[in-house]
Amino acid sequence: MSIEAITWTLEHAAIPSPTPPGMPSAPALTLVLLGLANHASRNGDDAYPSVRTLARYARMSERQVQRCLSTLVELELITRGDQERVAATISREDRRPICYNLCMPRGDAPSPRPKSRGDMRVPDGVTAEHERGDAHVTRTVLEPRDKPAAPSRTEPPARTAPAAQQQHPHIDDLATACRRAGLTARFDTLTAEKATLIAHAVDVHGIDALVRAALERHRPNDPARSAAAWISIWQELRPPQPKLPPTCGQCDEYGWLPDDDLGRAVRCSCRRKTRAPSAKPTYARTSNASREPRLPYAFCTPSTASPGSGHARPAARVSSRR
């Protein structure tokens, strides 16, 4: 939100009242212009709220907001801005609103002081000159003191970056990339612990991935003031997949060799995934370990009779129906 843009809209915007026939009313134009000023910068630039947001501000339909925007362009109160600024914030092209710039005068505002200057109580605005000091007191010369003179005021030392940021040079590159993308979060207020977390995220994901994740959560109306607000977002990112080792030169880029004589696909050894040998399960031995395992009754045949039994168990009947 820009106080300067809102003040210019309320006091200096040349909106005709009443408006000509076929043009939206002056209150409707003022409300839409106020909605743009609410999203503009101090100079009135880079205001790109959606039509739905402006309709919610002005309590009117989206079609009426579009008419008001076209009228404000015709009145030369707003102009189209840099659409690349919107593209850096919103990735989907079909959801990007139009960026507008308010036609505010550049430079400082004139001073509110009155035009007439000088002392108004006397003619010609000039006060009579008086002798300075007390004329009835004789001046004395101060004797020099034996005490040393007070030390002169020295300039304060230049502000340096925190020690946490000096230890991680990648944070400076990340801060530069964020400023280029339009993010205004500060990196000079990070503690040593948070700077370590951000440096680890840079090493794992890279600067471009972190900037894209921050732009997805960026809110122009309420931007993040410190980069510490993005640490939880960066920690939720999936780590990138490891790069495949280079091929041996005999297989293709995916690790496949020419088919064999039977037409079967052959995997090259340079791209085979090596698996750790799985440990074989161990079973506890029972007291009767030499006994052979008995099969269930339904699957016993005369040839597979249990040892020690005097007769064979009948085999189970198998139904021919399926």
C-alpha positions as CSV (number, residue, x, y, z in Angstrom):
1,M,0.0,0.0,0.0
2,S,1.3,3.5,-0.9
3,I,0.1,6.5,1.1
4,E,1.5,8.8,-1.7
5,A,-0.6,7.0,-4.4
6,I,-3.8,7.1,-2.3
7,T,-3.3,10.8,-1.5
8,W,-2.8,11.6,-5.2
9,T,-5.9,9.7,-6.1
10,L,-8.1,11.5,-3.5
11,E,-6.8,15.0,-4.0
12,H,-5.1,15.4,-7.4
13,A,-6.6,12.8,-9.8
14,A,-8.5,14.7,-12.6
15,I,-11.7,12.6,-12.6
16,P,-14.5,14.6,-14.2
17,S,-17.7,15.0,-12.1
18,P,-20.3,14.6,-13.5
19,T,-19.0,12.2,-16.2
20,P,-20.1,12.4,-19.8
21,P,-22.9,10.1,-21.0
22,G,-21.7,6.5,-21.6
23,M,-18.9,6.8,-19.1
24,P,-18.9,5.2,-15.7
25,S,-19.7,7.5,-12.8
26,A,-17.1,9.5,-10.9
27,P,-17.4,7.5,-7.7
28,A,-16.9,4.2,-9.6
29,L,-13.8,5.5,-11.3
30,T,-12.5,6.8,-7.9
31,L,-13.0,3.4,-6.2
32,V,-11.2,1.5,-9.0
33,L,-8.3,4.0,-9.0
34,L,-8.1,3.7,-5.2
35,G,-7.9,-0.1,-5.6
36,L,-4.9,0.3,-7.9
37,A,-3.3,2.8,-5.6
38,N,-3.6,0.3,-2.8
39,H,-1.4,-2.1,-4.7
40,A,1.0,0.5,-6.3
41,S,4.5,1.4,-5.1
42,R,5.5,4.8,-3.7
43,N,5.9,6.2,-7.2
44,G,2.6,4.7,-8.4
45,D,4.2,1.8,-10.4
46,D,3.6,-1.9,-10.6
47,A,0.0,-2.2,-9.6
48,Y,-1.4,-5.5,-10.8
49,P,-4.5,-6.6,-8.7
50,S,-6.9,-8.9,-10.4
51,V,-10.2,-7.7,-11.8
52,R,-12.0,-9.9,-9.2
53,T,-10.1,-8.1,-6.4
54,L,-11.0,-4.6,-7.7
55,A,-14.6,-5.7,-8.0
56,R,-14.5,-6.8,-4.4
57,Y,-13.1,-3.4,-3.3
58,A,-15.6,-1.3,-5.3
59,R,-18.6,-3.6,-4.7
60,M,-19.4,-3.8,-8.4
61,S,-19.4,-6.4,-11.2
62,E,-16.2,-7.4,-12.9
63,R,-17.5,-6.1,-16.2
64,Q,-18.0,-2.7,-14.7
65,V,-14.5,-2.8,-13.4
66,Q,-13.2,-3.4,-16.9
67,R,-15.1,-0.4,-18.2
68,C,-13.6,1.7,-15.4
69,L,-10.1,0.6,-16.3
70,S,-10.6,1.4,-20.0
71,T,-11.9,4.8,-19.0
72,L,-9.0,5.6,-16.7
73,V,-6.6,4.7,-19.6
74,E,-8.5,7.1,-21.9
75,L,-8.3,9.9,-19.2
76,E,-4.6,9.3,-19.0
77,L,-4.7,8.6,-15.3
78,I,-3.1,5.1,-15.7
79,T,-0.9,3.5,-18.2
80,R,0.1,-0.1,-18.8
81,G,3.3,-1.1,-16.9
82,D,5.9,-3.8,-17.3
83,Q,4.3,-7.2,-17.7
84,E,7.6,-9.0,-17.0
85,R,7.2,-8.0,-13.4
86,V,3.9,-9.9,-13.3
87,A,5.5,-12.9,-15.1
88,A,8.2,-13.1,-12.5
89,T,5.5,-13.5,-9.8
90,I,2.8,-15.5,-11.5
91,S,4.0,-18.5,-13.5
92,R,0.7,-19.3,-15.3
93,E,0.1,-17.0,-18.2
94,D,-3.7,-17.4,-18.2
95,R,-3.9,-16.0,-14.7
96,R,-1.6,-13.0,-15.0
97,P,-3.5,-9.6,-14.5
98,I,-2.5,-6.5,-16.4
99,C,0.1,-4.3,-14.7
100,Y,-0.8,-0.6,-14.5
101,N,1.2,2.5,-13.5
102,L,-0.5,5.6,-12.0
103,C,0.3,8.8,-13.9
104,M,1.6,10.6,-10.8
105,P,3.9,13.6,-11.0
106,R,7.5,12.7,-10.4
107,G,9.6,14.5,-7.8
108,D,8.9,15.9,-4.4
109,A,5.7,17.7,-3.6
110,P,5.7,21.5,-3.2
111,S,6.2,22.8,0.4
112,P,3.1,23.9,2.2
113,R,4.7,27.1,3.5
114,P,3.1,30.4,2.6
115,K,4.4,32.5,-0.3
116,S,5.0,35.6,1.9
117,R,8.2,35.3,4.0
118,G,9.8,37.5,6.6
119,D,8.6,39.2,9.7
120,M,5.0,40.4,9.1
121,R,4.9,42.6,12.3
122,V,7.2,45.3,10.9
123,P,7.1,47.0,7.5
124,D,9.1,45.6,4.6
125,G,9.4,42.3,6.5
126,V,12.8,43.1,8.0
127,T,13.5,43.2,11.8
128,A,15.9,45.9,13.2
129,E,19.4,44.6,13.9
130,H,20.4,44.4,17.6
131,E,23.8,44.0,19.1
132,R,24.5,40.4,20.1
133,G,25.6,39.5,23.6
134,D,25.3,41.4,26.9
135,A,26.9,44.9,26.5
136,H,26.9,45.7,30.3
137,V,29.2,42.8,31.3
138,T,32.9,42.9,30.6
139,R,34.3,39.8,29.0
140,T,37.1,37.8,30.7
141,V,39.7,35.6,29.2
142,L,39.5,31.9,30.4
143,E,42.7,30.5,31.7
144,P,43.9,27.3,30.1
145,R,43.3,24.2,32.2
146,D,45.7,21.5,33.1
147,K,43.2,18.8,32.2
148,P,43.5,17.1,28.8
149,A,41.1,18.1,26.2
150,A,38.1,15.9,25.6
151,P,38.5,13.4,22.8
152,S,37.1,14.5,19.5
153,R,34.0,12.8,18.2
154,T,34.8,10.1,15.8
155,E,32.6,8.7,13.1
156,P,30.8,5.5,13.9
157,P,32.4,2.4,12.3
158,A,30.9,1.2,9.1
159,R,28.2,-1.3,9.5
160,T,29.3,-4.7,8.5
161,A,27.4,-7.8,7.6
162,P,26.6,-10.2,10.5
163,A,29.1,-13.0,11.2
164,A,26.4,-15.6,10.2
165,Q,26.2,-14.1,6.8
166,Q,30.0,-13.8,6.4
167,Q,30.4,-17.5,7.0
168,H,28.0,-18.4,4.2
169,P,28.8,-16.5,1.0
170,H,26.0,-18.3,-0.9
171,I,23.5,-16.2,1.1
172,D,24.7,-13.0,-0.7
173,D,24.0,-14.7,-4.1
174,L,20.6,-15.8,-2.9
175,A,19.7,-12.3,-1.6
176,T,20.8,-10.8,-5.0
177,A,18.6,-13.2,-6.9
178,C,15.6,-12.5,-4.7
179,R,16.0,-8.7,-5.2
180,R,16.1,-9.2,-9.0
181,A,12.9,-11.2,-8.8
182,G,11.1,-8.4,-6.8
183,L,11.3,-9.9,-3.3
184,T,12.2,-7.4,-0.6
185,A,12.9,-9.8,2.3
186,R,16.0,-9.0,4.4
187,F,18.9,-11.4,4.8
188,D,21.0,-9.2,7.2
189,T,18.9,-10.0,10.2
190,L,19.4,-13.8,10.1
191,T,20.8,-15.6,13.1
192,A,23.6,-18.1,12.8
193,E,21.2,-21.1,13.1
194,K,18.8,-19.8,10.4
195,A,21.7,-18.8,8.1
196,T,23.0,-22.4,8.4
197,L,19.6,-23.8,7.4
198,I,19.4,-21.5,4.4
199,A,22.9,-22.3,3.3
200,H,22.1,-26.0,3.5
201,A,19.0,-25.4,1.3
202,V,21.1,-23.6,-1.3
203,D,23.6,-26.5,-1.4
204,V,20.8,-29.1,-1.8
205,H,18.3,-27.3,-4.1
206,G,20.2,-24.4,-5.7
207,I,19.4,-20.7,-5.9
208,D,16.9,-20.9,-8.8
209,A,14.7,-23.4,-7.0
210,L,14.6,-21.4,-3.8
211,V,13.7,-18.2,-5.6
212,R,10.8,-20.0,-7.5
213,A,9.5,-21.4,-4.2
214,A,9.6,-18.0,-2.6
215,L,7.8,-16.4,-5.6
216,E,4.9,-18.9,-5.3
217,R,4.3,-17.9,-1.7
218,H,4.9,-14.2,-2.3
219,R,2.0,-11.9,-1.4
220,P,2.3,-8.4,-2.8
221,N,-0.1,-7.0,-0.2
222,D,1.8,-8.5,2.7
223,P,5.3,-9.4,1.6
224,A,7.7,-11.2,3.9
225,R,10.1,-8.9,5.8
226,S,12.7,-11.5,6.6
227,A,14.0,-14.5,4.7
228,A,13.5,-16.6,7.8
229,A,9.8,-16.8,6.8
230,W,10.8,-18.9,3.8
231,I,12.8,-21.5,5.7
232,S,9.9,-23.8,6.3
233,I,8.9,-23.6,2.6
234,W,12.4,-24.4,1.4
235,Q,12.7,-27.4,3.8
236,E,9.5,-28.9,2.3
237,L,11.0,-29.0,-1.2
238,R,11.8,-32.4,-2.6
239,P,15.5,-33.0,-3.0
240,P,16.6,-33.2,-6.7
241,Q,17.2,-36.6,-8.2
242,P,20.9,-37.6,-8.4
243,K,22.5,-37.4,-11.8
244,L,23.1,-40.6,-13.6
245,P,26.7,-41.7,-14.0
246,P,28.3,-41.3,-17.5
247,T,27.8,-44.2,-19.9
248,C,30.6,-46.6,-20.9
249,G,30.2,-45.6,-24.6
250,Q,28.8,-48.9,-25.8
251,C,25.2,-48.3,-24.6
252,D,22.7,-45.5,-25.2
253,E,22.0,-42.7,-22.8
254,Y,19.5,-44.8,-20.9
255,G,21.9,-47.8,-20.5
256,W,20.5,-50.3,-23.0
257,L,22.6,-52.4,-25.3
258,P,21.5,-53.8,-28.7
259,D,19.1,-56.7,-28.4
260,D,20.5,-60.2,-28.3
261,D,19.9,-63.0,-30.8
262,L,16.5,-63.8,-29.2
263,G,15.3,-60.2,-29.4
264,R,15.6,-59.6,-25.7
265,A,16.6,-56.2,-24.3
266,V,20.0,-56.2,-22.6
267,R,20.9,-53.9,-19.7
268,C,24.4,-52.5,-19.6
269,S,26.4,-53.1,-16.5
270,C,27.4,-49.4,-16.2
271,R,23.7,-48.5,-15.4
272,R,22.6,-51.5,-13.4
273,K,21.4,-50.6,-10.0
274,T,23.5,-52.3,-7.3
275,R,21.4,-53.5,-4.5
276,A,22.7,-54.4,-1.1
277,P,22.6,-58.2,-0.4
278,S,19.5,-58.9,1.6
279,A,20.1,-60.8,4.8
280,K,18.6,-64.3,4.9
281,P,16.0,-64.8,7.6
282,T,17.1,-67.1,10.4
283,Y,14.7,-69.3,12.2
284,A,15.1,-70.7,15.7
285,R,15.7,-74.4,15.8
286,T,13.3,-76.6,17.7
287,S,14.1,-79.6,19.8
288,N,12.7,-81.9,17.0
289,A,14.6,-80.3,14.2
290,S,15.3,-83.6,12.4
291,R,11.6,-84.2,11.8
292,E,10.5,-83.5,8.3
293,P,7.7,-80.9,7.9
294,R,4.3,-82.4,7.5
295,L,2.0,-81.3,4.7
296,P,-1.6,-80.4,5.3
297,Y,-4.1,-83.3,5.1
298,A,-5.7,-82.0,2.0
299,F,-2.4,-82.2,0.0
300,C,-1.1,-85.5,1.3
301,T,-0.7,-88.4,-1.2
302,P,0.2,-92.0,-0.6
303,S,3.7,-91.2,-1.6
304,T,3.9,-88.3,0.8
305,A,2.7,-90.1,3.9
306,S,4.0,-88.8,7.2
307,P,6.9,-90.8,8.6
308,G,6.0,-93.1,11.5
309,S,2.4,-93.6,10.4
310,G,1.2,-97.1,9.5
311,H,-1.0,-96.1,6.7
312,A,-1.1,-93.5,3.9
313,R,-3.5,-90.6,4.0
314,P,-5.9,-90.3,1.0
315,A,-5.2,-87.5,-1.4
316,A,-7.6,-84.6,-1.6
317,R,-10.2,-84.6,-4.4
318,V,-9.6,-82.1,-7.0
319,S,-12.7,-80.7,-8.6
320,S,-12.7,-80.5,-12.4
321,R,-14.8,-77.4,-12.4
322,R,-13.0,-74.1,-12.3
